[in-house]
Amino acid sequence: MSLEITPVVKGEAVVFKNPAKEFYEAVGGEEGMKKLMYSFYDKIYESDIAHFFPQDEEEFEKVKVKNSKFFIQICGGPKVYEDEAKGMELNEYMIRLHDDFSINEKARIEWLGTMREALNELEGVDEELIESFWNYLDNFSKLTVNTFSDGSTYYAAYTQAKEVK
Ligand code: HEM
């Protein structure tokens, strides 16, 4: 399975496609997505980017539950995250939410690498479907990077993102 990380280029338009609903179905719907995402966040808690997240275990549990709802919805499941986005388009809301954190390419790579570990543990899911989820993450995560190695910041505008159907 080729789950490659393509580099972020400051200011470059990002083209992304939401994950295929077939991926959501293949992992086992809402329960399967929860299992996958809880496993991902458990790994995040032990990762090099753990400090971005609440250190308190109970608070972290809340983040885990809330974040998983986003992934359930973006993958084509029920609209369980809708109210959080306060009427904004889901992906646009998600980009702006990350503005509050100084995310650089290194943090993005750690985030994606942690997700790759969780995805590698999936059993019985077609590679093609996992790749569809991965491609969304690889591309979309570029929009969360706002801090660059030369010390500059850049907050991607949603209008520079191109969502293809
Ligand atoms: C595909 C890329 C990503 C997606 C889809 C994503 C998704 C999310 C979601 C759904 C939330 C919760 C929003 C809420 O509060 O309702 C969140 C929060 C957060 N994300 Fe991401 N994320 C991505 C990339 C990253 C990366 C690369 C980092 C790097 C550190 C990161 C760090 C955070 C942090 C620190 C929070 C806040 C946690 C808190 O509530 O304290 N995210 N993200």
Backbone and ligand atoms as CSV (ligand in chain L), in Angstrom:
chain,resi,resn,atom,element,x,y,z
A,1,MET,N,N,0.860,-1.191,0.000
A,1,MET,CA,C,0.000,0.000,0.000
A,1,MET,C,C,0.894,1.238,0.000
A,2,SER,N,N,0.619,2.153,-0.944
A,2,SER,CA,C,1.511,3.310,-0.976
A,2,SER,C,C,0.836,4.521,-0.337
A,3,LEU,N,N,1.175,4.746,0.916
A,3,LEU,CA,C,0.607,5.902,1.613
A,3,LEU,C,C,1.717,6.941,1.718
A,4,GLU,N,N,1.840,7.711,0.627
A,4,GLU,CA,C,2.940,8.678,0.546
A,4,GLU,C,C,2.544,10.038,1.089
A,5,ILE,N,N,3.548,10.711,1.617
A,5,ILE,CA,C,3.318,12.083,2.080
A,5,ILE,C,C,3.930,13.020,1.045
A,6,THR,N,N,3.111,13.857,0.420
A,6,THR,CA,C,3.643,14.831,-0.534
A,6,THR,C,C,3.864,16.155,0.214
A,7,PRO,N,N,4.958,16.854,-0.104
A,7,PRO,CA,C,5.291,18.042,0.699
A,7,PRO,C,C,4.350,19.228,0.506
A,8,VAL,N,N,4.238,20.014,1.537
A,8,VAL,CA,C,3.442,21.241,1.453
A,8,VAL,C,C,4.299,22.321,0.792
A,9,VAL,N,N,3.705,23.134,-0.066
A,9,VAL,CA,C,4.420,24.265,-0.669
A,9,VAL,C,C,3.649,25.524,-0.293
A,10,LYS,N,N,4.333,26.392,0.409
A,10,LYS,CA,C,3.694,27.615,0.910
A,10,LYS,C,C,2.965,28.383,-0.199
A,11,GLY,N,N,1.709,28.667,0.027
A,11,GLY,CA,C,0.939,29.493,-0.904
A,11,GLY,C,C,0.381,28.746,-2.109
A,12,GLU,N,N,0.774,27.500,-2.264
A,12,GLU,CA,C,0.303,26.756,-3.446
A,12,GLU,C,C,-1.121,26.233,-3.210
A,13,ALA,N,N,-1.951,26.344,-4.245
A,13,ALA,CA,C,-3.329,25.867,-4.127
A,13,ALA,C,C,-3.337,24.363,-3.840
A,14,VAL,N,N,-4.250,23.956,-3.011
A,14,VAL,CA,C,-4.331,22.549,-2.631
A,14,VAL,C,C,-5.606,21.936,-3.223
A,15,VAL,N,N,-5.431,20.859,-3.924
A,15,VAL,CA,C,-6.592,20.173,-4.497
A,15,VAL,C,C,-6.867,18.934,-3.656
A,16,PHE,N,N,-8.072,18.820,-3.185
A,16,PHE,CA,C,-8.380,17.623,-2.397
A,16,PHE,C,C,-9.776,17.105,-2.713
A,17,LYS,N,N,-9.967,15.863,-2.370
A,17,LYS,CA,C,-11.256,15.218,-2.617
A,17,LYS,C,C,-11.666,14.530,-1.323
A,18,ASN,N,N,-12.892,14.716,-0.883
A,18,ASN,CA,C,-13.327,14.048,0.338
A,18,ASN,C,C,-13.236,12.528,0.158
A,19,PRO,N,N,-13.016,11.803,1.252
A,19,PRO,CA,C,-12.852,10.338,1.137
A,19,PRO,C,C,-14.098,9.663,0.541
A,20,ALA,N,N,-13.872,8.524,-0.076
A,20,ALA,CA,C,-14.986,7.766,-0.666
A,20,ALA,C,C,-15.844,7.191,0.460
A,21,LYS,N,N,-17.153,7.252,0.276
A,21,LYS,CA,C,-18.052,6.705,1.303
A,21,LYS,C,C,-17.827,5.196,1.473
A,22,GLU,N,N,-17.364,4.578,0.391
A,22,GLU,CA,C,-17.095,3.130,0.451
A,22,GLU,C,C,-16.047,2.813,1.513
A,23,PHE,N,N,-15.149,3.771,1.782
A,23,PHE,CA,C,-14.147,3.552,2.830
A,23,PHE,C,C,-14.859,3.462,4.185
A,24,TYR,N,N,-15.750,4.430,4.412
A,24,TYR,CA,C,-16.529,4.473,5.663
A,24,TYR,C,C,-17.293,3.157,5.866
A,25,GLU,N,N,-17.896,2.687,4.779
A,25,GLU,CA,C,-18.667,1.443,4.874
A,25,GLU,C,C,-17.754,0.250,5.135
A,26,ALA,N,N,-16.597,0.241,4.447
A,26,ALA,CA,C,-15.684,-0.898,4.570
A,26,ALA,C,C,-15.053,-1.017,5.968
A,27,VAL,N,N,-14.846,0.118,6.637
A,27,VAL,CA,C,-14.261,0.010,7.991
A,27,VAL,C,C,-15.310,-0.397,9.027
A,28,GLY,N,N,-16.589,-0.364,8.618
A,28,GLY,CA,C,-17.642,-0.781,9.555
A,28,GLY,C,C,-18.475,0.381,10.061
A,29,GLY,N,N,-18.665,1.388,9.205
A,29,GLY,CA,C,-19.547,2.513,9.548
A,29,GLY,C,C,-19.075,3.292,10.762
A,30,GLU,N,N,-20.059,3.818,11.487
A,30,GLU,CA,C,-19.749,4.723,12.598
A,30,GLU,C,C,-18.872,4.046,13.672
A,31,GLU,N,N,-19.205,2.822,14.021
A,31,GLU,CA,C,-18.432,2.124,15.063
A,31,GLU,C,C,-17.002,1.842,14.604
A,32,GLY,N,N,-16.869,1.441,13.343
A,32,GLY,CA,C,-15.544,1.152,12.789
A,32,GLY,C,C,-14.678,2.404,12.724
A,33,MET,N,N,-15.312,3.532,12.345
A,33,MET,CA,C,-14.571,4.801,12.275
A,33,MET,C,C,-14.115,5.218,13.666
A,34,LYS,N,N,-14.986,5.024,14.652
A,34,LYS,CA,C,-14.615,5.380,16.029
A,34,LYS,C,C,-13.407,4.572,16.458
A,35,LYS,N,N,-13.446,3.286,16.146
A,35,LYS,CA,C,-12.346,2.400,16.543
A,35,LYS,C,C,-11.027,2.874,15.918
A,36,LEU,N,N,-11.103,3.193,14.624
A,36,LEU,CA,C,-9.909,3.650,13.899
A,36,LEU,C,C,-9.388,4.965,14.486
A,37,MET,N,N,-10.300,5.910,14.685
A,37,MET,CA,C,-9.865,7.227,15.135
A,37,MET,C,C,-9.414,7.216,16.599
A,38,TYR,N,N,-10.048,6.398,17.431
A,38,TYR,CA,C,-9.607,6.312,18.827
A,38,TYR,C,C,-8.207,5.720,18.872
A,39,SER,N,N,-7.962,4.753,17.993
A,39,SER,CA,C,-6.629,4.151,17.930
A,39,SER,C,C,-5.601,5.202,17.485
A,40,PHE,N,N,-5.989,6.009,16.478
A,40,PHE,CA,C,-5.113,7.091,16.010
A,40,PHE,C,C,-4.796,8.065,17.154
A,41,TYR,N,N,-5.829,8.517,17.869
A,41,TYR,CA,C,-5.576,9.499,18.928
A,41,TYR,C,C,-4.807,8.903,20.109
A,42,ASP,N,N,-4.992,7.608,20.369
A,42,ASP,CA,C,-4.176,6.971,21.413
A,42,ASP,C,C,-2.697,7.023,21.026
A,43,LYS,N,N,-2.425,6.865,19.733
A,43,LYS,CA,C,-1.036,6.941,19.255
A,43,LYS,C,C,-0.529,8.388,19.301
A,44,ILE,N,N,-1.421,9.331,18.983
A,44,ILE,CA,C,-1.059,10.760,19.041
A,44,ILE,C,C,-0.620,11.136,20.459
A,45,TYR,N,N,-1.332,10.577,21.436
A,45,TYR,CA,C,-1.050,10.870,22.850
A,45,TYR,C,C,0.371,10.468,23.233
A,46,GLU,N,N,0.925,9.525,22.466
A,46,GLU,CA,C,2.287,9.027,22.724
A,46,GLU,C,C,3.299,9.590,21.712
A,47,SER,N,N,2.845,10.453,20.829
A,47,SER,CA,C,3.682,10.885,19.707
A,47,SER,C,C,4.485,12.156,20.006
A,48,ASP,N,N,5.283,12.574,19.025
A,48,ASP,CA,C,6.073,13.801,19.162
A,48,ASP,C,C,5.221,15.072,19.104
A,49,ILE,N,N,3.950,14.928,18.730
A,49,ILE,CA,C,3.095,16.126,18.698
A,49,ILE,C,C,2.047,16.103,19.823
A,50,ALA,N,N,2.269,15.224,20.800
A,50,ALA,CA,C,1.332,15.110,21.936
A,50,ALA,C,C,1.145,16.454,22.644
A,51,HIS,N,N,2.222,17.258,22.662
A,51,HIS,CA,C,2.155,18.535,23.397
A,51,HIS,C,C,1.172,19.537,22.797
A,52,PHE,N,N,0.747,19.305,21.550
A,52,PHE,CA,C,-0.251,20.192,20.939
A,52,PHE,C,C,-1.624,19.977,21.588
A,53,PHE,N,N,-1.802,18.791,22.147
A,53,PHE,CA,C,-3.116,18.363,22.631
A,53,PHE,C,C,-3.179,18.425,24.164
A,54,PRO,N,N,-4.412,18.403,24.719
A,54,PRO,CA,C,-4.511,18.432,26.190
A,54,PRO,C,C,-3.742,17.261,26.807
A,55,GLN,N,N,-3.016,17.552,27.870
A,55,GLN,CA,C,-2.222,16.515,28.527
A,55,GLN,C,C,-3.069,15.720,29.520
A,56,ASP,N,N,-4.122,16.380,29.989
A,56,ASP,CA,C,-5.013,15.736,30.947
A,56,ASP,C,C,-5.801,14.623,30.240
A,57,GLU,N,N,-5.787,13.430,30.815
A,57,GLU,CA,C,-6.371,12.275,30.131
A,57,GLU,C,C,-7.871,12.429,29.850
A,58,GLU,N,N,-8.584,12.998,30.835
A,58,GLU,CA,C,-10.030,13.170,30.641
A,58,GLU,C,C,-10.325,14.174,29.534
A,59,GLU,N,N,-9.548,15.260,29.502
A,59,GLU,CA,C,-9.718,16.267,28.450
A,59,GLU,C,C,-9.381,15.674,27.084
A,60,PHE,N,N,-8.339,14.861,27.078
A,60,PHE,CA,C,-7.920,14.245,25.818
A,60,PHE,C,C,-9.006,13.293,25.299
A,61,GLU,N,N,-9.656,12.590,26.222
A,61,GLU,CA,C,-10.760,11.685,25.841
A,61,GLU,C,C,-11.856,12.474,25.116
A,62,LYS,N,N,-12.137,13.685,25.619
A,62,LYS,CA,C,-13.186,14.512,25.008
A,62,LYS,C,C,-12.802,14.909,23.584
A,63,VAL,N,N,-11.505,15.257,23.403
A,63,VAL,CA,C,-11.000,15.647,22.082
A,63,VAL,C,C,-11.169,14.468,21.117
A,64,LYS,N,N,-10.824,13.319,21.606
A,64,LYS,CA,C,-10.916,12.084,20.831
A,64,LYS,C,C,-12.335,11.837,20.294
A,65,VAL,N,N,-13.291,11.981,21.190
A,65,VAL,CA,C,-14.689,11.728,20.827
A,65,VAL,C,C,-15.174,12.780,19.820
A,66,LYS,N,N,-14.853,14.049,20.101
A,66,LYS,CA,C,-15.294,15.153,19.241
A,66,LYS,C,C,-14.659,15.061,17.852
A,67,ASN,N,N,-13.350,14.861,17.823
A,67,ASN,CA,C,-12.652,14.810,16.541
A,67,ASN,C,C,-13.137,13.650,15.685
A,68,SER,N,N,-13.423,12.533,16.323
A,68,SER,CA,C,-13.875,11.358,15.568
A,68,SER,C,C,-15.178,11.661,14.846
A,69,LYS,N,N,-16.015,12.513,15.452
A,69,LYS,CA,C,-17.290,12.867,14.810
A,69,LYS,C,C,-17.053,13.562,13.478
A,70,PHE,N,N,-16.030,14.424,13.440
A,70,PHE,CA,C,-15.705,15.095,12.179
A,70,PHE,C,C,-15.384,14.059,11.102
A,71,PHE,N,N,-14.540,13.104,11.469
A,71,PHE,CA,C,-14.102,12.120,10.482
A,71,PHE,C,C,-15.263,11.229,10.018
A,72,ILE,N,N,-16.189,10.940,10.934
A,72,ILE,CA,C,-17.377,10.151,10.557
A,72,ILE,C,C,-18.159,10.919,9.486
A,73,GLN,N,N,-18.346,12.229,9.728
A,73,GLN,CA,C,-19.137,13.028,8.783
A,73,GLN,C,C,-18.405,13.252,7.445
A,74,ILE,N,N,-17.125,13.563,7.510
A,74,ILE,CA,C,-16.401,13.874,6.268
A,74,ILE,C,C,-16.280,12.628,5.391
A,75,CYS,N,N,-16.345,11.464,5.999
A,75,CYS,CA,C,-16.247,10.217,5.234
A,75,CYS,C,C,-17.604,9.765,4.698
A,76,GLY,N,N,-18.634,10.561,4.931
A,76,GLY,CA,C,-19.933,10.242,4.351
A,76,GLY,C,C,-20.923,9.628,5.324
A,77,GLY,N,N,-20.553,9.563,6.591
A,77,GLY,CA,C,-21.464,9.032,7.606
A,77,GLY,C,C,-22.483,10.082,8.023
A,78,PRO,N,N,-23.264,9.817,9.072
A,78,PRO,CA,C,-24.271,10.782,9.530
A,78,PRO,C,C,-23.647,12.116,9.949
A,79,LYS,N,N,-24.468,13.172,9.914
A,79,LYS,CA,C,-23.954,14.526,10.169
A,79,LYS,C,C,-23.799,14.785,11.673
A,80,VAL,N,N,-22.959,14.007,12.313
A,80,VAL,CA,C,-22.807,14.085,13.770
A,80,VAL,C,C,-21.927,15.257,14.226
A,81,TYR,N,N,-21.238,15.916,13.273
A,81,TYR,CA,C,-20.330,17.019,13.637
A,81,TYR,C,C,-20.920,18.375,13.248
A,82,GLU,N,N,-21.995,18.317,12.446
A,82,GLU,CA,C,-22.602,19.511,11.837
A,82,GLU,C,C,-22.678,20.731,12.776
A,83,ASP,N,N,-23.184,20.538,13.989
A,83,ASP,CA,C,-23.414,21.667,14.905
A,83,ASP,C,C,-22.114,22.345,15.326
A,84,GLU,N,N,-21.030,21.610,15.361
A,84,GLU,CA,C,-19.732,22.169,15.767
A,84,GLU,C,C,-19.257,23.235,14.777
A,85,ALA,N,N,-19.553,23.031,13.509
A,85,ALA,CA,C,-19.021,23.889,12.446
A,85,ALA,C,C,-19.718,25.256,12.357
A,86,LYS,N,N,-20.711,25.471,13.178
A,86,LYS,CA,C,-21.395,26.765,13.285
A,86,LYS,C,C,-21.807,27.316,11.918
A,87,GLY,N,N,-22.340,26.458,11.087
A,87,GLY,CA,C,-22.869,26.881,9.797
A,87,GLY,C,C,-21.825,27.016,8.700
A,88,MET,N,N,-20.549,26.900,9.043
A,88,MET,CA,C,-19.508,26.993,8.005
A,88,MET,C,C,-19.387,25.655,7.277
A,89,GLU,N,N,-18.871,25.727,6.069
A,89,GLU,CA,C,-18.579,24.486,5.349
A,89,GLU,C,C,-17.559,23.733,6.209
A,90,LEU,N,N,-17.737,22.428,6.282
A,90,LEU,CA,C,-16.961,21.619,7.232
A,90,LEU,C,C,-15.442,21.757,7.082
A,91,ASN,N,N,-14.970,21.649,5.846
A,91,ASN,CA,C,-13.523,21.713,5.632
A,91,ASN,C,C,-12.976,23.115,5.897
A,92,GLU,N,N,-13.762,24.126,5.540
A,92,GLU,CA,C,-13.333,25.505,5.776
A,92,GLU,C,C,-13.213,25.755,7.287
A,93,TYR,N,N,-14.200,25.288,8.022
A,93,TYR,CA,C,-14.168,25.429,9.477
A,93,TYR,C,C,-12.920,24.763,10.051
A,94,MET,N,N,-12.593,23.601,9.497
A,94,MET,CA,C,-11.462,22.821,10.015
A,94,MET,C,C,-10.124,23.533,9.774
A,95,ILE,N,N,-9.999,24.212,8.629
A,95,ILE,CA,C,-8.759,24.955,8.354
A,95,ILE,C,C,-8.618,26.076,9.382
A,96,ARG,N,N,-9.694,26.838,9.561
A,96,ARG,CA,C,-9.636,27.996,10.482
A,96,ARG,C,C,-9.376,27.574,11.920
A,97,LEU,N,N,-9.907,26.432,12.309
A,97,LEU,CA,C,-9.708,25.954,13.683
A,97,LEU,C,C,-8.225,25.709,13.972
A,98,HIS,N,N,-7.487,25.287,12.962
A,98,HIS,CA,C,-6.067,24.995,13.159
A,98,HIS,C,C,-5.195,26.253,13.192
A,99,ASP,N,N,-5.791,27.415,12.817
A,99,ASP,CA,C,-5.038,28.681,12.872
A,99,ASP,C,C,-4.523,28.957,14.289
A,100,ASP,N,N,-5.237,28.436,15.272
A,100,ASP,CA,C,-4.866,28.701,16.669
A,100,ASP,C,C,-3.617,27.943,17.109
A,101,PHE,N,N,-3.145,27.027,16.266
A,101,PHE,CA,C,-1.961,26.234,16.625
A,101,PHE,C,C,-0.869,26.498,15.601
A,102,SER,N,N,0.379,26.570,16.066
A,102,SER,CA,C,1.489,26.787,15.123
A,102,SER,C,C,1.908,25.435,14.548
A,103,ILE,N,N,1.343,25.108,13.412
A,103,ILE,CA,C,1.606,23.795,12.808
A,103,ILE,C,C,2.620,23.943,11.674
A,104,ASN,N,N,3.725,23.217,11.774
A,104,ASN,CA,C,4.720,23.237,10.699
A,104,ASN,C,C,4.720,21.886,9.971
A,105,GLU,N,N,5.549,21.804,8.940
A,105,GLU,CA,C,5.578,20.587,8.119
A,105,GLU,C,C,5.972,19.368,8.955
A,106,LYS,N,N,6.868,19.589,9.909
A,106,LYS,CA,C,7.329,18.476,10.753
A,106,LYS,C,C,6.154,17.910,11.564
A,107,ALA,N,N,5.337,18.801,12.116
A,107,ALA,CA,C,4.169,18.362,12.899
A,107,ALA,C,C,3.180,17.636,11.995
A,108,ARG,N,N,3.025,18.169,10.765
A,108,ARG,CA,C,2.108,17.521,9.810
A,108,ARG,C,C,2.587,16.107,9.484
A,109,ILE,N,N,3.892,15.968,9.265
A,109,ILE,CA,C,4.442,14.655,8.920
A,109,ILE,C,C,4.255,13.675,10.087
A,110,GLU,N,N,4.423,14.160,11.293
A,110,GLU,CA,C,4.222,13.300,12.467
A,110,GLU,C,C,2.745,12.889,12.564
A,111,TRP,N,N,1.866,13.849,12.310
A,111,TRP,CA,C,0.417,13.588,12.345
A,111,TRP,C,C,0.068,12.507,11.310
A,112,LEU,N,N,0.557,12.707,10.084
A,112,LEU,CA,C,0.251,11.747,9.009
A,112,LEU,C,C,0.900,10.384,9.267
A,113,GLY,N,N,2.124,10.415,9.775
A,113,GLY,CA,C,2.832,9.163,10.065
A,113,GLY,C,C,2.087,8.352,11.120
A,114,THR,N,N,1.506,9.059,12.087
A,114,THR,CA,C,0.737,8.401,13.143
A,114,THR,C,C,-0.535,7.801,12.551
A,115,MET,N,N,-1.143,8.545,11.636
A,115,MET,CA,C,-2.346,8.036,10.971
A,115,MET,C,C,-2.013,6.805,10.118
A,116,ARG,N,N,-0.863,6.844,9.487
A,116,ARG,CA,C,-0.464,5.698,8.653
A,116,ARG,C,C,-0.354,4.437,9.516
A,117,GLU,N,N,0.194,4.606,10.721
A,117,GLU,CA,C,0.297,3.452,11.638
A,117,GLU,C,C,-1.085,2.881,11.945
A,118,ALA,N,N,-2.029,3.764,12.229
A,118,ALA,CA,C,-3.387,3.311,12.555
A,118,ALA,C,C,-4.018,2.626,11.347
A,119,LEU,N,N,-3.792,3.174,10.151
A,119,LEU,CA,C,-4.383,2.595,8.937
A,119,LEU,C,C,-3.769,1.238,8.611
A,120,ASN,N,N,-2.488,1.082,8.915
A,120,ASN,CA,C,-1.821,-0.195,8.653
A,120,ASN,C,C,-2.383,-1.324,9.506
A,121,GLU,N,N,-3.071,-0.954,10.579
A,121,GLU,CA,C,-3.649,-1.985,11.461
A,121,GLU,C,C,-5.032,-2.444,11.004
A,122,LEU,N,N,-5.588,-1.750,9.999
A,122,LEU,CA,C,-6.915,-2.137,9.510
A,122,LEU,C,C,-6.832,-3.493,8.826
A,123,GLU,N,N,-7.832,-4.307,9.056
A,123,GLU,CA,C,-7.839,-5.622,8.397
A,123,GLU,C,C,-9.046,-5.741,7.492
A,124,GLY,N,N,-8.827,-6.314,6.315
A,124,GLY,CA,C,-9.931,-6.606,5.408
A,124,GLY,C,C,-10.523,-5.388,4.714
A,125,VAL,N,N,-9.782,-4.298,4.639
A,125,VAL,CA,C,-10.277,-3.118,3.912
A,125,VAL,C,C,-9.427,-2.954,2.645
A,126,ASP,N,N,-10.088,-2.823,1.499
A,126,ASP,CA,C,-9.376,-2.680,0.218
A,126,ASP,C,C,-8.363,-1.543,0.255
A,127,GLU,N,N,-7.190,-1.826,-0.289
A,127,GLU,CA,C,-6.133,-0.802,-0.340
A,127,GLU,C,C,-6.613,0.472,-1.020
A,128,GLU,N,N,-7.342,0.303,-2.093
A,128,GLU,CA,C,-7.840,1.451,-2.866
A,128,GLU,C,C,-8.671,2.391,-1.997
A,129,LEU,N,N,-9.462,1.805,-1.109
A,129,LEU,CA,C,-10.323,2.615,-0.241
A,129,LEU,C,C,-9.493,3.319,0.827
A,130,ILE,N,N,-8.505,2.619,1.349
A,130,ILE,CA,C,-7.625,3.244,2.344
A,130,ILE,C,C,-6.882,4.404,1.676
A,131,GLU,N,N,-6.485,4.187,0.425
A,131,GLU,CA,C,-5.771,5.252,-0.303
A,131,GLU,C,C,-6.661,6.467,-0.540
A,132,SER,N,N,-7.942,6.241,-0.725
A,132,SER,CA,C,-8.866,7.359,-0.925
A,132,SER,C,C,-8.919,8.225,0.348
A,133,PHE,N,N,-8.975,7.578,1.494
A,133,PHE,CA,C,-8.964,8.306,2.774
A,133,PHE,C,C,-7.618,9.011,2.946
A,134,TRP,N,N,-6.555,8.290,2.628
A,134,TRP,CA,C,-5.200,8.841,2.773
A,134,TRP,C,C,-4.989,10.074,1.894
A,135,ASN,N,N,-5.437,9.991,0.648
A,135,ASN,CA,C,-5.222,11.111,-0.270
A,135,ASN,C,C,-5.910,12.379,0.247
A,136,TYR,N,N,-7.090,12.190,0.821
A,136,TYR,CA,C,-7.762,13.338,1.438
A,136,TYR,C,C,-6.875,13.912,2.556
A,137,LEU,N,N,-6.385,13.038,3.418
A,137,LEU,CA,C,-5.592,13.499,4.567
A,137,LEU,C,C,-4.289,14.156,4.124
A,138,ASP,N,N,-3.597,13.515,3.173
A,138,ASP,CA,C,-2.318,14.046,2.700
A,138,ASP,C,C,-2.518,15.452,2.133
A,139,ASN,N,N,-3.528,15.616,1.301
A,139,ASN,CA,C,-3.745,16.931,0.685
A,139,ASN,C,C,-4.340,17.940,1.658
A,140,PHE,N,N,-5.392,17.534,2.327
A,140,PHE,CA,C,-6.077,18.478,3.210
A,140,PHE,C,C,-5.167,18.987,4.325
A,141,SER,N,N,-4.317,18.106,4.828
A,141,SER,CA,C,-3.459,18.498,5.960
A,141,SER,C,C,-2.503,19.635,5.581
A,142,LYS,N,N,-2.260,19.818,4.284
A,142,LYS,CA,C,-1.390,20.937,3.844
A,142,LYS,C,C,-2.009,22.279,4.243
A,143,LEU,N,N,-3.340,22.286,4.300
A,143,LEU,CA,C,-4.047,23.529,4.631
A,143,LEU,C,C,-3.984,23.854,6.118
A,144,THR,N,N,-3.545,22.892,6.915
A,144,THR,CA,C,-3.422,23.148,8.361
A,144,THR,C,C,-2.026,23.676,8.707
A,145,VAL,N,N,-1.091,23.591,7.748
A,145,VAL,CA,C,0.275,24.073,8.003
A,145,VAL,C,C,0.291,25.598,7.850
A,146,ASN,N,N,0.680,26.275,8.907
A,146,ASN,CA,C,0.669,27.752,8.874
A,146,ASN,C,C,2.006,28.360,9.300
A,147,THR,N,N,2.988,27.510,9.606
A,147,THR,CA,C,4.286,27.988,10.092
A,147,THR,C,C,5.387,27.319,9.278
A,148,PHE,N,N,6.303,28.128,8.725
A,148,PHE,CA,C,7.301,27.588,7.795
A,148,PHE,C,C,8.718,27.687,8.347
A,149,SER,N,N,9.620,26.905,7.725
A,149,SER,CA,C,10.968,26.749,8.288
A,149,SER,C,C,11.760,28.057,8.283
A,150,ASP,N,N,11.382,29.011,7.418
A,150,ASP,CA,C,12.079,30.298,7.431
A,150,ASP,C,C,11.491,31.232,8.496
A,151,GLY,N,N,10.606,30.691,9.311
A,151,GLY,CA,C,10.040,31.466,10.413
A,151,GLY,C,C,8.771,32.221,10.023
A,152,SER,N,N,8.421,32.160,8.735
A,152,SER,CA,C,7.242,32.914,8.299
A,152,SER,C,C,5.954,32.120,8.567
A,153,THR,N,N,4.859,32.863,8.576
A,153,THR,CA,C,3.564,32.198,8.750
A,153,THR,C,C,2.735,32.425,7.496
A,154,TYR,N,N,1.813,31.549,7.263
A,154,TYR,CA,C,0.940,31.674,6.103
A,154,TYR,C,C,-0.344,30.916,6.409
A,155,TYR,N,N,-1.453,31.634,6.377
A,155,TYR,CA,C,-2.729,30.988,6.697
A,155,TYR,C,C,-3.500,30.766,5.403
A,156,ALA,N,N,-3.573,29.520,5.005
A,156,ALA,CA,C,-4.205,29.194,3.728
A,156,ALA,C,C,-5.666,29.649,3.710
A,157,ALA,N,N,-6.053,30.326,2.623
A,157,ALA,CA,C,-7.447,30.728,2.460
A,157,ALA,C,C,-8.188,29.546,1.853
A,158,TYR,N,N,-9.411,29.373,2.270
A,158,TYR,CA,C,-10.179,28.238,1.747
A,158,TYR,C,C,-10.358,28.367,0.234
A,159,THR,N,N,-10.355,29.611,-0.253
A,159,THR,CA,C,-10.518,29.835,-1.686
A,159,THR,C,C,-9.314,29.306,-2.475
A,160,GLN,N,N,-8.203,29.041,-1.766
A,160,GLN,CA,C,-7.042,28.472,-2.453
A,160,GLN,C,C,-7.085,26.950,-2.451
A,161,ALA,N,N,-8.109,26.438,-1.789
A,161,ALA,CA,C,-8.269,24.992,-1.763
A,161,ALA,C,C,-9.290,24.642,-2.821
A,162,LYS,N,N,-9.066,23.577,-3.496
A,162,LYS,CA,C,-10.020,23.211,-4.520
A,162,LYS,C,C,-10.556,21.832,-4.181
A,163,GLU,N,N,-11.824,21.804,-3.862
A,163,GLU,CA,C,-12.433,20.529,-3.517
A,163,GLU,C,C,-13.024,19.932,-4.781
A,164,VAL,N,N,-12.532,18.796,-5.172
A,164,VAL,CA,C,-13.083,18.163,-6.370
A,164,VAL,C,C,-14.049,17.069,-5.942
A,165,LYS,N,N,-15.086,16.894,-6.687
A,165,LYS,CA,C,-16.114,15.902,-6.300
A,165,LYS,C,C,-15.818,14.561,-6.932
L,1,HEM,C1,C,-6.073,16.122,7.506
L,1,HEM,C2,C,-5.643,16.921,8.452
L,1,HEM,C3,C,-6.359,17.185,9.756
L,1,HEM,C4,C,-7.676,16.998,10.086
L,1,HEM,C5,C,-8.789,16.496,9.199
L,1,HEM,C6,C,-7.821,17.403,11.476
L,1,HEM,C7,C,-8.983,17.358,12.204
L,1,HEM,C8,C,-9.180,17.920,13.428
L,1,HEM,C9,C,-10.426,17.977,14.145
L,1,HEM,C10,C,-11.719,17.372,13.672
L,1,HEM,C11,C,-10.240,18.663,15.273
L,1,HEM,C12,C,-11.289,18.977,16.351
L,1,HEM,C13,C,-11.991,20.241,16.090
L,1,HEM,C14,C,-12.952,20.629,17.186
L,1,HEM,O1,O,-12.498,21.128,18.227
L,1,HEM,O2,O,-14.152,20.427,17.004
L,1,HEM,C15,C,-8.852,19.013,15.313
L,1,HEM,C16,C,-8.237,19.686,16.333
L,1,HEM,C17,C,-6.900,19.798,16.458
L,1,HEM,N1,N,-5.940,19.426,15.555
L,1,HEM,FE1,FE,-6.260,18.654,13.745
L,1,HEM,N2,N,-6.605,17.809,11.955
L,1,HEM,C18,C,-5.694,17.696,10.924
L,1,HEM,C19,C,-4.350,17.982,10.982
L,1,HEM,C20,C,-3.698,18.356,12.103
L,1,HEM,C21,C,-2.292,18.473,12.204
L,1,HEM,C22,C,-1.279,18.225,11.072
L,1,HEM,C23,C,-2.030,18.857,13.469
L,1,HEM,C24,C,-0.646,19.044,13.984
L,1,HEM,C25,C,-0.315,19.214,15.204
L,1,HEM,C26,C,-3.295,19.005,14.184
L,1,HEM,C27,C,-3.500,19.433,15.482
L,1,HEM,C28,C,-4.721,19.686,16.067
L,1,HEM,C29,C,-4.884,20.265,17.388
L,1,HEM,C30,C,-3.783,20.698,18.330
L,1,HEM,C31,C,-6.266,20.331,17.636
L,1,HEM,C32,C,-6.957,20.873,18.881
L,1,HEM,C33,C,-7.174,19.830,19.921
L,1,HEM,C34,C,-7.902,20.420,21.119
L,1,HEM,O3,O,-9.126,20.513,21.059
L,1,HEM,O4,O,-7.229,20.785,22.066
L,1,HEM,N3,N,-4.292,18.674,13.312
L,1,HEM,N4,N,-8.219,18.554,14.171
